C-alpha cells in the first residue's frame, strides 16, 4: 500500500483529520470540565431571560424587559444598518476619488492622491475619535441647536428631524417598494434578453420608476394615505418626537466610509488602468464623449478587475464596524459585552459574535462572487 502515492496521500489525510478531531474534542471536553468545576453556567438558555438594560439607539422595538435574544437582534440590526450604508457611501466616494486620481486636471489628481495617502495611513480608530469629537465638541448644545425650518434640529445630541407618524400604511409601502425593486430588476433582465434576441430595445427608465415609486404610492393610498408628521419639540434637556441620527452613528458611518473609500479608490484606479488603451482610443474614434467613454467602455471592462478586491474591502468595512464600541454606538459587540458582564457566559456570547460576523461575511462573498460571474468576460 505504501508504494502507491495515492494510498499514502489518503492515509496522511485520514491521520491529519483524526488529529484535528482529537485536538478539537480535547479542547471542548477540557473547557466543559473547567466550566463545570467552577460552577459556571453553560448553554444558550440565557437568551430567553430578561435583559434588563437599556440600548441608546434601536431600529427595532426594544424595552429593558425584553430578552437577551431581542437585545442581540437590536445589535445585529444596528451593525447591518451601519455596514449597508457604509458600503454604499464608500463605493460612491471611492469610485469618484479613483477616477479623480486619473484626471488630466493636475490639482484634482493631486487632491485625490493626498486624500488616499492620508486616509490609508491614519488608523481607523483614531479617525473615529476625530469624527466623534467633531460632532460632540463643535456642534452647539441642545438649547442652542441649529434650526432647519422647525423640521430638523442639529446639536451635540445629533440630528433630530421630522418623521411620519407610525401607521400600517408606511409598512405596506415599504414592502411594496421591495417588490417594486425586484420587479424592476426582472424587467431589466427581460429588456436585455429581448435586445439580445431581436435587437429591439424596450423602455427601461419609465417602467422602473413606475415599479419602484408607483407600487409604494398605491400601497400607501390603499392603506389609508396617512399624512401625520411627528415634528421634534424641545422638552427638558433634549428634543422629543421625530427621528434622531446620533453623533455615534454619524461618526461611525462617516469614519468607515471615508476610510474604506481610500482603499476602494486604489482598486478602481487599478481596474481602469488595466483596460487596454486601445479601447479608449476606439471609443474616441466613434465620437463618444469622455463621460460616455468612461461609463460605456472603460468601467464595464474594468469591473472584472475591480470586483474581487472590492469584495475584500466590503468585508473589511463590515468587520471594522466592531470598533463602534469605542465611541459608544450600540452595535453587536457592545450588546455582547454587556451580556457577558451580566451573565458571565463569555463563551456563548463570543460564539454568537463569531457566527453572526461569519454569516454576514459569507453572504457578502456569495453575492459578490455571483455578481462577478455576471460581469466577467466570456470567451467564445
Secondary structure, 3 states (H helix, E strand, C coil): CCCCHHHHHHHHHHHHHHHHHHHHHHHHHHHHHHHHHCCCCCCCHHHHCECCCCCCCCCCCCCCCCEHHHHHHHHHHHHHHHHHHHHHHHHHHHHHHHHHHCCCCHHHHHHHHHHHHHHHHCCHHHHHHHHHHHHHHHCCCHHHCEECCCCEEEECCEEEECEECCCHHHHHHHHHHHHHHHHHHHHHHHHHHHHHHHCCCCCCHHHHHHHHHHHHHHHHHHCCCCCCEECCEEECCEEECCEEECHHHHHHHHHHHHHHHHHHHHHHHHHHHCCCHHHHHHHHHCCCCHHHHHHHHHHHHHHHHHHHHHHHHHHHHHHHHHHHHHHCCCCHHHHHHHHHHHHCCHHHHHHHHHHHHHHHHHHHHHHHHHHHHHHCCCCC
